[in-house]
Amino acid sequence: MPRQDKPFKCNECGMAFSDEYSLYVHMAERHGLEMPRKGRKLARAFLRMIHM
Ligand SMILES: [Zn+2]
């Protein structure tokens, strides 16, 4: 079974990311797409994680 380090792929440019949150940030910053509700939820969890 091939190991996938970056399973989250951008539909716009094909760039791949290892986590969902990075993909949402990329989409928002590079393509001007609004972060989905799920992304905001992930962002909160992510911020909690880095502030620990
Ligand atoms: Zn992209």
mmCIF file of the protein (N, C-alpha, C, O) and its ligand, coordinates in Angstrom:
data_MODEL
# 
_entry.id   MODEL 
# 
loop_
_entity.id 
_entity.type 
_entity.pdbx_number_of_molecules 
1 polymer     1 
2 non-polymer 1 
# 
_entity_poly.entity_id                      1 
_entity_poly.type                           'polypeptide(L)' 
_entity_poly.nstd_linkage                   no 
_entity_poly.nstd_monomer                   no 
_entity_poly.pdbx_seq_one_letter_code       MPRQDKPFKCNECGMAFSDEYSLYVHMAERHGLEMPRKGRKLARAFLRMIHM 
_entity_poly.pdbx_seq_one_letter_code_can   MPRQDKPFKCNECGMAFSDEYSLYVHMAERHGLEMPRKGRKLARAFLRMIHM 
_entity_poly.pdbx_strand_id                 A 
# 
loop_
_entity_poly_seq.entity_id 
_entity_poly_seq.num 
_entity_poly_seq.mon_id 
_entity_poly_seq.hetero 
1 1  MET n 
1 2  PRO n 
1 3  ARG n 
1 4  GLN n 
1 5  ASP n 
1 6  LYS n 
1 7  PRO n 
1 8  PHE n 
1 9  LYS n 
1 10 CYS n 
1 11 ASN n 
1 12 GLU n 
1 13 CYS n 
1 14 GLY n 
1 15 MET n 
1 16 ALA n 
1 17 PHE n 
1 18 SER n 
1 19 ASP n 
1 20 GLU n 
1 21 TYR n 
1 22 SER n 
1 23 LEU n 
1 24 TYR n 
1 25 VAL n 
1 26 HIS n 
1 27 MET n 
1 28 ALA n 
1 29 GLU n 
1 30 ARG n 
1 31 HIS n 
1 32 GLY n 
1 33 LEU n 
1 34 GLU n 
1 35 MET n 
1 36 PRO n 
1 37 ARG n 
1 38 LYS n 
1 39 GLY n 
1 40 ARG n 
1 41 LYS n 
1 42 LEU n 
1 43 ALA n 
1 44 ARG n 
1 45 ALA n 
1 46 PHE n 
1 47 LEU n 
1 48 ARG n 
1 49 MET n 
1 50 ILE n 
1 51 HIS n 
1 52 MET n 
# 
loop_
_struct_asym.id 
_struct_asym.entity_id 
A 1 
B 2 
# 
loop_
_chem_comp.id 
_chem_comp.type 
_chem_comp.mon_nstd_flag 
ALA 'L-peptide linking' y 
ARG 'L-peptide linking' y 
ASN 'L-peptide linking' y 
ASP 'L-peptide linking' y 
CYS 'L-peptide linking' y 
GLN 'L-peptide linking' y 
GLU 'L-peptide linking' y 
GLY 'peptide linking'   y 
HIS 'L-peptide linking' y 
ILE 'L-peptide linking' y 
LEU 'L-peptide linking' y 
LYS 'L-peptide linking' y 
MET 'L-peptide linking' y 
PHE 'L-peptide linking' y 
PRO 'L-peptide linking' y 
SER 'L-peptide linking' y 
TYR 'L-peptide linking' y 
VAL 'L-peptide linking' y 
ZN  non-polymer         . 
# 
_pdbx_entity_nonpoly.entity_id   2 
_pdbx_entity_nonpoly.name        ? 
_pdbx_entity_nonpoly.comp_id     ZN 
# 
_pdbx_nonpoly_scheme.asym_id         B 
_pdbx_nonpoly_scheme.entity_id       2 
_pdbx_nonpoly_scheme.mon_id          ZN 
_pdbx_nonpoly_scheme.ndb_seq_num     1 
_pdbx_nonpoly_scheme.pdb_seq_num     101 
_pdbx_nonpoly_scheme.auth_seq_num    101 
_pdbx_nonpoly_scheme.pdb_mon_id      ZN 
_pdbx_nonpoly_scheme.auth_mon_id     ZN 
_pdbx_nonpoly_scheme.pdb_strand_id   A 
_pdbx_nonpoly_scheme.pdb_ins_code    . 
# 
loop_
_atom_site.group_PDB 
_atom_site.id 
_atom_site.type_symbol 
_atom_site.label_atom_id 
_atom_site.label_alt_id 
_atom_site.label_comp_id 
_atom_site.label_asym_id 
_atom_site.label_entity_id 
_atom_site.label_seq_id 
_atom_site.pdbx_PDB_ins_code 
_atom_site.Cartn_x 
_atom_site.Cartn_y 
_atom_site.Cartn_z 
_atom_site.occupancy 
_atom_site.B_iso_or_equiv 
_atom_site.pdbx_formal_charge 
_atom_site.auth_seq_id 
_atom_site.auth_comp_id 
_atom_site.auth_asym_id 
_atom_site.auth_atom_id 
_atom_site.pdbx_PDB_model_num 
ATOM   1   N  N  . MET A 1 1  ? 0.847   -1.204 0.000   1.00 0.00 ? 1   MET A N  1 
ATOM   2   C  CA . MET A 1 1  ? 0.000   0.000  0.000   1.00 0.00 ? 1   MET A CA 1 
ATOM   3   C  C  . MET A 1 1  ? 0.880   1.251  0.000   1.00 0.00 ? 1   MET A C  1 
ATOM   4   O  O  . MET A 1 1  ? 1.690   1.429  0.909   1.00 0.00 ? 1   MET A O  1 
ATOM   5   N  N  . PRO A 1 2  ? 0.738   2.091  -0.972  1.00 0.00 ? 2   PRO A N  1 
ATOM   6   C  CA . PRO A 1 2  ? 1.586   3.296  -1.021  1.00 0.00 ? 2   PRO A CA 1 
ATOM   7   C  C  . PRO A 1 2  ? 1.237   4.287  0.083   1.00 0.00 ? 2   PRO A C  1 
ATOM   8   O  O  . PRO A 1 2  ? 0.066   4.545  0.362   1.00 0.00 ? 2   PRO A O  1 
ATOM   9   N  N  . ARG A 1 3  ? 2.258   4.825  0.692   1.00 0.00 ? 3   ARG A N  1 
ATOM   10  C  CA . ARG A 1 3  ? 2.050   5.747  1.791   1.00 0.00 ? 3   ARG A CA 1 
ATOM   11  C  C  . ARG A 1 3  ? 1.791   7.149  1.248   1.00 0.00 ? 3   ARG A C  1 
ATOM   12  O  O  . ARG A 1 3  ? 2.521   7.640  0.387   1.00 0.00 ? 3   ARG A O  1 
ATOM   13  N  N  . GLN A 1 4  ? 0.757   7.776  1.756   1.00 0.00 ? 4   GLN A N  1 
ATOM   14  C  CA . GLN A 1 4  ? 0.435   9.130  1.304   1.00 0.00 ? 4   GLN A CA 1 
ATOM   15  C  C  . GLN A 1 4  ? 0.717   10.136 2.397   1.00 0.00 ? 4   GLN A C  1 
ATOM   16  O  O  . GLN A 1 4  ? 0.019   10.197 3.410   1.00 0.00 ? 4   GLN A O  1 
ATOM   17  N  N  . ASP A 1 5  ? 1.760   10.927 2.171   1.00 0.00 ? 5   ASP A N  1 
ATOM   18  C  CA . ASP A 1 5  ? 2.118   11.936 3.156   1.00 0.00 ? 5   ASP A CA 1 
ATOM   19  C  C  . ASP A 1 5  ? 1.252   13.178 3.023   1.00 0.00 ? 5   ASP A C  1 
ATOM   20  O  O  . ASP A 1 5  ? 0.976   13.872 4.002   1.00 0.00 ? 5   ASP A O  1 
ATOM   21  N  N  . LYS A 1 6  ? 0.829   13.443 1.790   1.00 0.00 ? 6   LYS A N  1 
ATOM   22  C  CA . LYS A 1 6  ? 0.031   14.644 1.543   1.00 0.00 ? 6   LYS A CA 1 
ATOM   23  C  C  . LYS A 1 6  ? -1.274  14.301 0.828   1.00 0.00 ? 6   LYS A C  1 
ATOM   24  O  O  . LYS A 1 6  ? -1.400  14.478 -0.384  1.00 0.00 ? 6   LYS A O  1 
ATOM   25  N  N  . PRO A 1 7  ? -2.222  13.815 1.586   1.00 0.00 ? 7   PRO A N  1 
ATOM   26  C  CA . PRO A 1 7  ? -3.476  13.361 0.979   1.00 0.00 ? 7   PRO A CA 1 
ATOM   27  C  C  . PRO A 1 7  ? -4.455  14.468 0.611   1.00 0.00 ? 7   PRO A C  1 
ATOM   28  O  O  . PRO A 1 7  ? -5.448  14.217 -0.071  1.00 0.00 ? 7   PRO A O  1 
ATOM   29  N  N  . PHE A 1 8  ? -4.181  15.702 1.062   1.00 0.00 ? 8   PHE A N  1 
ATOM   30  C  CA . PHE A 1 8  ? -5.127  16.788 0.793   1.00 0.00 ? 8   PHE A CA 1 
ATOM   31  C  C  . PHE A 1 8  ? -4.628  17.631 -0.382  1.00 0.00 ? 8   PHE A C  1 
ATOM   32  O  O  . PHE A 1 8  ? -3.646  18.365 -0.271  1.00 0.00 ? 8   PHE A O  1 
ATOM   33  N  N  . LYS A 1 9  ? -5.327  17.506 -1.499  1.00 0.00 ? 9   LYS A N  1 
ATOM   34  C  CA . LYS A 1 9  ? -4.888  18.147 -2.726  1.00 0.00 ? 9   LYS A CA 1 
ATOM   35  C  C  . LYS A 1 9  ? -5.796  19.305 -3.105  1.00 0.00 ? 9   LYS A C  1 
ATOM   36  O  O  . LYS A 1 9  ? -7.020  19.225 -2.995  1.00 0.00 ? 9   LYS A O  1 
ATOM   37  N  N  . CYS A 1 10 ? -5.159  20.396 -3.559  1.00 0.00 ? 10  CYS A N  1 
ATOM   38  C  CA . CYS A 1 10 ? -5.913  21.561 -3.986  1.00 0.00 ? 10  CYS A CA 1 
ATOM   39  C  C  . CYS A 1 10 ? -6.524  21.316 -5.363  1.00 0.00 ? 10  CYS A C  1 
ATOM   40  O  O  . CYS A 1 10 ? -5.832  20.907 -6.296  1.00 0.00 ? 10  CYS A O  1 
ATOM   41  N  N  . ASN A 1 11 ? -7.810  21.567 -5.478  1.00 0.00 ? 11  ASN A N  1 
ATOM   42  C  CA . ASN A 1 11 ? -8.497  21.359 -6.757  1.00 0.00 ? 11  ASN A CA 1 
ATOM   43  C  C  . ASN A 1 11 ? -8.122  22.403 -7.791  1.00 0.00 ? 11  ASN A C  1 
ATOM   44  O  O  . ASN A 1 11 ? -8.263  22.173 -8.993  1.00 0.00 ? 11  ASN A O  1 
ATOM   45  N  N  . GLU A 1 12 ? -7.647  23.548 -7.330  1.00 0.00 ? 12  GLU A N  1 
ATOM   46  C  CA . GLU A 1 12 ? -7.347  24.652 -8.238  1.00 0.00 ? 12  GLU A CA 1 
ATOM   47  C  C  . GLU A 1 12 ? -5.986  24.514 -8.907  1.00 0.00 ? 12  GLU A C  1 
ATOM   48  O  O  . GLU A 1 12 ? -5.863  24.768 -10.105 1.00 0.00 ? 12  GLU A O  1 
ATOM   49  N  N  . CYS A 1 13 ? -4.976  24.122 -8.166  1.00 0.00 ? 13  CYS A N  1 
ATOM   50  C  CA . CYS A 1 13 ? -3.626  24.083 -8.731  1.00 0.00 ? 13  CYS A CA 1 
ATOM   51  C  C  . CYS A 1 13 ? -2.912  22.742 -8.556  1.00 0.00 ? 13  CYS A C  1 
ATOM   52  O  O  . CYS A 1 13 ? -1.817  22.552 -9.086  1.00 0.00 ? 13  CYS A O  1 
ATOM   53  N  N  . GLY A 1 14 ? -3.516  21.823 -7.828  1.00 0.00 ? 14  GLY A N  1 
ATOM   54  C  CA . GLY A 1 14 ? -2.930  20.492 -7.707  1.00 0.00 ? 14  GLY A CA 1 
ATOM   55  C  C  . GLY A 1 14 ? -1.890  20.351 -6.619  1.00 0.00 ? 14  GLY A C  1 
ATOM   56  O  O  . GLY A 1 14 ? -1.307  19.279 -6.452  1.00 0.00 ? 14  GLY A O  1 
ATOM   57  N  N  . MET A 1 15 ? -1.645  21.434 -5.865  1.00 0.00 ? 15  MET A N  1 
ATOM   58  C  CA . MET A 1 15 ? -0.694  21.387 -4.767  1.00 0.00 ? 15  MET A CA 1 
ATOM   59  C  C  . MET A 1 15 ? -1.248  20.489 -3.659  1.00 0.00 ? 15  MET A C  1 
ATOM   60  O  O  . MET A 1 15 ? -2.443  20.508 -3.365  1.00 0.00 ? 15  MET A O  1 
ATOM   61  N  N  . ALA A 1 16 ? -0.352  19.702 -3.051  1.00 0.00 ? 16  ALA A N  1 
ATOM   62  C  CA . ALA A 1 16 ? -0.810  18.761 -2.035  1.00 0.00 ? 16  ALA A CA 1 
ATOM   63  C  C  . ALA A 1 16 ? -0.335  19.145 -0.644  1.00 0.00 ? 16  ALA A C  1 
ATOM   64  O  O  . ALA A 1 16 ? 0.735   19.730 -0.476  1.00 0.00 ? 16  ALA A O  1 
ATOM   65  N  N  . PHE A 1 17 ? -1.150  18.806 0.350   1.00 0.00 ? 17  PHE A N  1 
ATOM   66  C  CA . PHE A 1 17 ? -0.840  19.160 1.736   1.00 0.00 ? 17  PHE A CA 1 
ATOM   67  C  C  . PHE A 1 17 ? -1.032  17.967 2.654   1.00 0.00 ? 17  PHE A C  1 
ATOM   68  O  O  . PHE A 1 17 ? -1.846  17.077 2.407   1.00 0.00 ? 17  PHE A O  1 
ATOM   69  N  N  . SER A 1 18 ? -0.240  17.986 3.734   1.00 0.00 ? 18  SER A N  1 
ATOM   70  C  CA . SER A 1 18 ? -0.299  16.855 4.664   1.00 0.00 ? 18  SER A CA 1 
ATOM   71  C  C  . SER A 1 18 ? -1.475  16.970 5.624   1.00 0.00 ? 18  SER A C  1 
ATOM   72  O  O  . SER A 1 18 ? -1.894  15.975 6.216   1.00 0.00 ? 18  SER A O  1 
ATOM   73  N  N  . ASP A 1 19 ? -2.009  18.178 5.781   1.00 0.00 ? 19  ASP A N  1 
ATOM   74  C  CA . ASP A 1 19 ? -3.171  18.305 6.649   1.00 0.00 ? 19  ASP A CA 1 
ATOM   75  C  C  . ASP A 1 19 ? -4.220  19.224 6.037   1.00 0.00 ? 19  ASP A C  1 
ATOM   76  O  O  . ASP A 1 19 ? -3.929  20.100 5.224   1.00 0.00 ? 19  ASP A O  1 
ATOM   77  N  N  . GLU A 1 20 ? -5.440  18.982 6.463   1.00 0.00 ? 20  GLU A N  1 
ATOM   78  C  CA . GLU A 1 20 ? -6.600  19.659 5.897   1.00 0.00 ? 20  GLU A CA 1 
ATOM   79  C  C  . GLU A 1 20 ? -6.540  21.165 6.119   1.00 0.00 ? 20  GLU A C  1 
ATOM   80  O  O  . GLU A 1 20 ? -6.900  21.947 5.239   1.00 0.00 ? 20  GLU A O  1 
ATOM   81  N  N  . TYR A 1 21 ? -6.083  21.563 7.297   1.00 0.00 ? 21  TYR A N  1 
ATOM   82  C  CA . TYR A 1 21 ? -6.041  22.980 7.624   1.00 0.00 ? 21  TYR A CA 1 
ATOM   83  C  C  . TYR A 1 21 ? -5.113  23.745 6.689   1.00 0.00 ? 21  TYR A C  1 
ATOM   84  O  O  . TYR A 1 21 ? -5.453  24.839 6.236   1.00 0.00 ? 21  TYR A O  1 
ATOM   85  N  N  . SER A 1 22 ? -3.951  23.182 6.397   1.00 0.00 ? 22  SER A N  1 
ATOM   86  C  CA . SER A 1 22 ? -3.008  23.828 5.482   1.00 0.00 ? 22  SER A CA 1 
ATOM   87  C  C  . SER A 1 22 ? -3.628  24.020 4.110   1.00 0.00 ? 22  SER A C  1 
ATOM   88  O  O  . SER A 1 22 ? -3.391  25.029 3.447   1.00 0.00 ? 22  SER A O  1 
ATOM   89  N  N  . LEU A 1 23 ? -4.423  23.048 3.688   1.00 0.00 ? 23  LEU A N  1 
ATOM   90  C  CA . LEU A 1 23 ? -5.100  23.146 2.399   1.00 0.00 ? 23  LEU A CA 1 
ATOM   91  C  C  . LEU A 1 23 ? -6.088  24.307 2.396   1.00 0.00 ? 23  LEU A C  1 
ATOM   92  O  O  . LEU A 1 23 ? -6.154  25.060 1.425   1.00 0.00 ? 23  LEU A O  1 
ATOM   93  N  N  . TYR A 1 24 ? -6.848  24.458 3.461   1.00 0.00 ? 24  TYR A N  1 
ATOM   94  C  CA . TYR A 1 24 ? -7.822  25.552 3.539   1.00 0.00 ? 24  TYR A CA 1 
ATOM   95  C  C  . TYR A 1 24 ? -7.121  26.908 3.544   1.00 0.00 ? 24  TYR A C  1 
ATOM   96  O  O  . TYR A 1 24 ? -7.571  27.851 2.893   1.00 0.00 ? 24  TYR A O  1 
ATOM   97  N  N  . VAL A 1 25 ? -6.033  26.997 4.271   1.00 0.00 ? 25  VAL A N  1 
ATOM   98  C  CA . VAL A 1 25 ? -5.270  28.248 4.318   1.00 0.00 ? 25  VAL A CA 1 
ATOM   99  C  C  . VAL A 1 25 ? -4.729  28.577 2.934   1.00 0.00 ? 25  VAL A C  1 
ATOM   100 O  O  . VAL A 1 25 ? -4.790  29.725 2.492   1.00 0.00 ? 25  VAL A O  1 
ATOM   101 N  N  . HIS A 1 26 ? -4.203  27.576 2.257   1.00 0.00 ? 26  HIS A N  1 
ATOM   102 C  CA . HIS A 1 26 ? -3.692  27.751 0.897   1.00 0.00 ? 26  HIS A CA 1 
ATOM   103 C  C  . HIS A 1 26 ? -4.790  28.243 -0.039  1.00 0.00 ? 26  HIS A C  1 
ATOM   104 O  O  . HIS A 1 26 ? -4.587  29.190 -0.799  1.00 0.00 ? 26  HIS A O  1 
ATOM   105 N  N  . MET A 1 27 ? -5.939  27.608 0.018   1.00 0.00 ? 27  MET A N  1 
ATOM   106 C  CA . MET A 1 27 ? -7.054  27.977 -0.850  1.00 0.00 ? 27  MET A CA 1 
ATOM   107 C  C  . MET A 1 27 ? -7.509  29.409 -0.586  1.00 0.00 ? 27  MET A C  1 
ATOM   108 O  O  . MET A 1 27 ? -7.847  30.144 -1.514  1.00 0.00 ? 27  MET A O  1 
ATOM   109 N  N  . ALA A 1 28 ? -7.514  29.795 0.683   1.00 0.00 ? 28  ALA A N  1 
ATOM   110 C  CA . ALA A 1 28 ? -7.939  31.146 1.042   1.00 0.00 ? 28  ALA A CA 1 
ATOM   111 C  C  . ALA A 1 28 ? -6.917  32.183 0.590   1.00 0.00 ? 28  ALA A C  1 
ATOM   112 O  O  . ALA A 1 28 ? -7.285  33.245 0.087   1.00 0.00 ? 28  ALA A O  1 
ATOM   113 N  N  . GLU A 1 29 ? -5.624  31.873 0.770   1.00 0.00 ? 29  GLU A N  1 
ATOM   114 C  CA . GLU A 1 29 ? -4.589  32.851 0.471   1.00 0.00 ? 29  GLU A CA 1 
ATOM   115 C  C  . GLU A 1 29 ? -4.233  32.918 -1.012  1.00 0.00 ? 29  GLU A C  1 
ATOM   116 O  O  . GLU A 1 29 ? -4.025  34.005 -1.551  1.00 0.00 ? 29  GLU A O  1 
ATOM   117 N  N  . ARG A 1 30 ? -4.163  31.776 -1.665  1.00 0.00 ? 30  ARG A N  1 
ATOM   118 C  CA . ARG A 1 30 ? -3.715  31.747 -3.059  1.00 0.00 ? 30  ARG A CA 1 
ATOM   119 C  C  . ARG A 1 30 ? -4.842  31.926 -4.063  1.00 0.00 ? 30  ARG A C  1 
ATOM   120 O  O  . ARG A 1 30 ? -4.654  32.507 -5.132  1.00 0.00 ? 30  ARG A O  1 
ATOM   121 N  N  . HIS A 1 31 ? -5.984  31.432 -3.713  1.00 0.00 ? 31  HIS A N  1 
ATOM   122 C  CA . HIS A 1 31 ? -7.081  31.460 -4.687  1.00 0.00 ? 31  HIS A CA 1 
ATOM   123 C  C  . HIS A 1 31 ? -8.240  32.352 -4.245  1.00 0.00 ? 31  HIS A C  1 
ATOM   124 O  O  . HIS A 1 31 ? -9.238  32.481 -4.954  1.00 0.00 ? 31  HIS A O  1 
ATOM   125 N  N  . GLY A 1 32 ? -8.103  32.954 -3.093  1.00 0.00 ? 32  GLY A N  1 
ATOM   126 C  CA . GLY A 1 32 ? -9.131  33.869 -2.623  1.00 0.00 ? 32  GLY A CA 1 
ATOM   127 C  C  . GLY A 1 32 ? -10.440 33.205 -2.284  1.00 0.00 ? 32  GLY A C  1 
ATOM   128 O  O  . GLY A 1 32 ? -11.487 33.851 -2.256  1.00 0.00 ? 32  GLY A O  1 
ATOM   129 N  N  . LEU A 1 33 ? -10.383 31.922 -2.028  1.00 0.00 ? 33  LEU A N  1 
ATOM   130 C  CA . LEU A 1 33 ? -11.604 31.204 -1.670  1.00 0.00 ? 33  LEU A CA 1 
ATOM   131 C  C  . LEU A 1 33 ? -11.849 31.320 -0.166  1.00 0.00 ? 33  LEU A C  1 
ATOM   132 O  O  . LEU A 1 33 ? -10.919 31.283 0.640   1.00 0.00 ? 33  LEU A O  1 
ATOM   133 N  N  . GLU A 1 34 ? -13.091 31.459 0.178   1.00 0.00 ? 34  GLU A N  1 
ATOM   134 C  CA . GLU A 1 34 ? -13.409 31.582 1.591   1.00 0.00 ? 34  GLU A CA 1 
ATOM   135 C  C  . GLU A 1 34 ? -13.236 30.229 2.292   1.00 0.00 ? 34  GLU A C  1 
ATOM   136 O  O  . GLU A 1 34 ? -13.600 29.176 1.768   1.00 0.00 ? 34  GLU A O  1 
ATOM   137 N  N  . MET A 1 35 ? -12.680 30.305 3.472   1.00 0.00 ? 35  MET A N  1 
ATOM   138 C  CA . MET A 1 35 ? -12.473 29.087 4.233   1.00 0.00 ? 35  MET A CA 1 
ATOM   139 C  C  . MET A 1 35 ? -13.828 28.511 4.656   1.00 0.00 ? 35  MET A C  1 
ATOM   140 O  O  . MET A 1 35 ? -14.641 29.223 5.246   1.00 0.00 ? 35  MET A O  1 
ATOM   141 N  N  . PRO A 1 36 ? -14.076 27.253 4.369   1.00 0.00 ? 36  PRO A N  1 
ATOM   142 C  CA . PRO A 1 36 ? -15.365 26.668 4.752   1.00 0.00 ? 36  PRO A CA 1 
ATOM   143 C  C  . PRO A 1 36 ? -15.519 26.569 6.262   1.00 0.00 ? 36  PRO A C  1 
ATOM   144 O  O  . PRO A 1 36 ? -14.545 26.648 7.011   1.00 0.00 ? 36  PRO A O  1 
ATOM   145 N  N  . ARG A 1 37 ? -16.747 26.398 6.687   1.00 0.00 ? 37  ARG A N  1 
ATOM   146 C  CA . ARG A 1 37 ? -17.033 26.332 8.127   1.00 0.00 ? 37  ARG A CA 1 
ATOM   147 C  C  . ARG A 1 37 ? -16.164 25.286 8.808   1.00 0.00 ? 37  ARG A C  1 
ATOM   148 O  O  . ARG A 1 37 ? -15.679 25.478 9.923   1.00 0.00 ? 37  ARG A O  1 
ATOM   149 N  N  . LYS A 1 38 ? -15.984 24.182 8.109   1.00 0.00 ? 38  LYS A N  1 
ATOM   150 C  CA . LYS A 1 38 ? -15.149 23.104 8.635   1.00 0.00 ? 38  LYS A CA 1 
ATOM   151 C  C  . LYS A 1 38 ? -13.721 23.597 8.844   1.00 0.00 ? 38  LYS A C  1 
ATOM   152 O  O  . LYS A 1 38 ? -13.047 23.203 9.796   1.00 0.00 ? 38  LYS A O  1 
ATOM   153 N  N  . GLY A 1 39 ? -13.267 24.473 7.933   1.00 0.00 ? 39  GLY A N  1 
ATOM   154 C  CA . GLY A 1 39 ? -11.924 25.012 8.028   1.00 0.00 ? 39  GLY A CA 1 
ATOM   155 C  C  . GLY A 1 39 ? -11.759 25.902 9.245   1.00 0.00 ? 39  GLY A C  1 
ATOM   156 O  O  . GLY A 1 39 ? -10.719 25.896 9.903   1.00 0.00 ? 39  GLY A O  1 
ATOM   157 N  N  . ARG A 1 40 ? -12.807 26.669 9.534   1.00 0.00 ? 40  ARG A N  1 
ATOM   158 C  CA . ARG A 1 40 ? -12.746 27.554 10.709  1.00 0.00 ? 40  ARG A CA 1 
ATOM   159 C  C  . ARG A 1 40 ? -12.664 26.743 11.990  1.00 0.00 ? 40  ARG A C  1 
ATOM   160 O  O  . ARG A 1 40 ? -11.948 27.093 12.929  1.00 0.00 ? 40  ARG A O  1 
ATOM   161 N  N  . LYS A 1 41 ? -13.410 25.661 12.003  1.00 0.00 ? 41  LYS A N  1 
ATOM   162 C  CA . LYS A 1 41 ? -13.395 24.778 13.168  1.00 0.00 ? 41  LYS A CA 1 
ATOM   163 C  C  . LYS A 1 41 ? -11.997 24.188 13.341  1.00 0.00 ? 41  LYS A C  1 
ATOM   164 O  O  . LYS A 1 41 ? -11.467 24.117 14.449  1.00 0.00 ? 41  LYS A O  1 
ATOM   165 N  N  . LEU A 1 42 ? -11.419 23.772 12.226  1.00 0.00 ? 42  LEU A N  1 
ATOM   166 C  CA . LEU A 1 42 ? -10.068 23.223 12.250  1.00 0.00 ? 42  LEU A CA 1 
ATOM   167 C  C  . LEU A 1 42 ? -9.069  24.278 12.695  1.00 0.00 ? 42  LEU A C  1 
ATOM   168 O  O  . LEU A 1 42 ? -8.119  23.977 13.418  1.00 0.00 ? 42  LEU A O  1 
ATOM   169 N  N  . ALA A 1 43 ? -9.286  25.523 12.261  1.00 0.00 ? 43  ALA A N  1 
ATOM   170 C  CA . ALA A 1 43 ? -8.388  26.613 12.618  1.00 0.00 ? 43  ALA A CA 1 
ATOM   171 C  C  . ALA A 1 43 ? -8.353  26.810 14.128  1.00 0.00 ? 43  ALA A C  1 
ATOM   172 O  O  . ALA A 1 43 ? -7.292  27.021 14.714  1.00 0.00 ? 43  ALA A O  1 
ATOM   173 N  N  . ARG A 1 44 ? -9.524  26.738 14.747  1.00 0.00 ? 44  ARG A N  1 
ATOM   174 C  CA . ARG A 1 44 ? -9.578  26.890 16.212  1.00 0.00 ? 44  ARG A CA 1 
ATOM   175 C  C  . ARG A 1 44 ? -8.806  25.777 16.899  1.00 0.00 ? 44  ARG A C  1 
ATOM   176 O  O  . ARG A 1 44 ? -8.052  26.017 17.842  1.00 0.00 ? 44  ARG A O  1 
ATOM   177 N  N  . ALA A 1 45 ? -9.000  24.575 16.421  1.00 0.00 ? 45  ALA A N  1 
ATOM   178 C  CA . ALA A 1 45 ? -8.292  23.419 16.997  1.00 0.00 ? 45  ALA A CA 1 
ATOM   179 C  C  . ALA A 1 45 ? -6.789  23.564 16.786  1.00 0.00 ? 45  ALA A C  1 
ATOM   180 O  O  . ALA A 1 45 ? -5.985  23.238 17.660  1.00 0.00 ? 45  ALA A O  1 
ATOM   181 N  N  . PHE A 1 46 ? -6.430  24.061 15.606  1.00 0.00 ? 46  PHE A N  1 
ATOM   182 C  CA . PHE A 1 46 ? -5.021  24.239 15.251  1.00 0.00 ? 46  PHE A CA 1 
ATOM   183 C  C  . PHE A 1 46 ? -4.371  25.276 16.154  1.00 0.00 ? 46  PHE A C  1 
ATOM   184 O  O  . PHE A 1 46 ? -3.258  25.071 16.639  1.00 0.00 ? 46  PHE A O  1 
ATOM   185 N  N  . LEU A 1 47 ? -5.067  26.396 16.383  1.00 0.00 ? 47  LEU A N  1 
ATOM   186 C  CA . LEU A 1 47 ? -4.540  27.464 17.238  1.00 0.00 ? 47  LEU A CA 1 
ATOM   187 C  C  . LEU A 1 47 ? -4.370  26.987 18.670  1.00 0.00 ? 47  LEU A C  1 
ATOM   188 O  O  . LEU A 1 47 ? -3.396  27.325 19.342  1.00 0.00 ? 47  LEU A O  1 
ATOM   189 N  N  . ARG A 1 48 ? -5.338  26.192 19.126  1.00 0.00 ? 48  ARG A N  1 
ATOM   190 C  CA . ARG A 1 48 ? -5.226  25.620 20.479  1.00 0.00 ? 48  ARG A CA 1 
ATOM   191 C  C  . ARG A 1 48 ? -3.969  24.774 20.573  1.00 0.00 ? 48  ARG A C  1 
ATOM   192 O  O  . ARG A 1 48 ? -3.243  24.810 21.566  1.00 0.00 ? 48  ARG A O  1 
ATOM   193 N  N  . MET A 1 49 ? -3.731  24.011 19.510  1.00 0.00 ? 49  MET A N  1 
ATOM   194 C  CA . MET A 1 49 ? -2.615  23.088 19.475  1.00 0.00 ? 49  MET A CA 1 
ATOM   195 C  C  . MET A 1 49 ? -1.289  23.838 19.539  1.00 0.00 ? 49  MET A C  1 
ATOM   196 O  O  . MET A 1 49 ? -0.406  23.463 20.311  1.00 0.00 ? 49  MET A O  1 
ATOM   197 N  N  . ILE A 1 50 ? -1.134  24.908 18.728  1.00 0.00 ? 50  ILE A N  1 
ATOM   198 C  CA . ILE A 1 50 ? 0.155   25.599 18.696  1.00 0.00 ? 50  ILE A CA 1 
ATOM   199 C  C  . ILE A 1 50 ? 0.390   26.484 19.908  1.00 0.00 ? 50  ILE A C  1 
ATOM   200 O  O  . ILE A 1 50 ? 1.520   26.893 20.173  1.00 0.00 ? 50  ILE A O  1 
ATOM   201 N  N  . HIS A 1 51 ? -0.690  26.785 20.654  1.00 0.00 ? 51  HIS A N  1 
ATOM   202 C  CA . HIS A 1 51 ? -0.514  27.626 21.831  1.00 0.00 ? 51  HIS A CA 1 
ATOM   203 C  C  . HIS A 1 51 ? -0.308  26.821 23.106  1.00 0.00 ? 51  HIS A C  1 
ATOM   204 O  O  . HIS A 1 51 ? -0.213  27.380 24.198  1.00 0.00 ? 51  HIS A O  1 
ATOM   205 N  N  . MET A 1 52 ? -0.241  25.535 22.957  1.00 0.00 ? 52  MET A N  1 
ATOM   206 C  CA . MET A 1 52 ? -0.070  24.695 24.130  1.00 0.00 ? 52  MET A CA 1 
ATOM   207 C  C  . MET A 1 52 ? 1.370   24.721 24.646  1.00 0.00 ? 52  MET A C  1 
ATOM   208 O  O  . MET A 1 52 ? 1.683   24.060 25.636  1.00 0.00 ? 52  MET A O  1 
HETATM 209 ZN ZN . ZN  B 2 .  ? -4.042  25.777 -5.039  1.00 0.00 2 101 ZN  A ZN 1 
# 
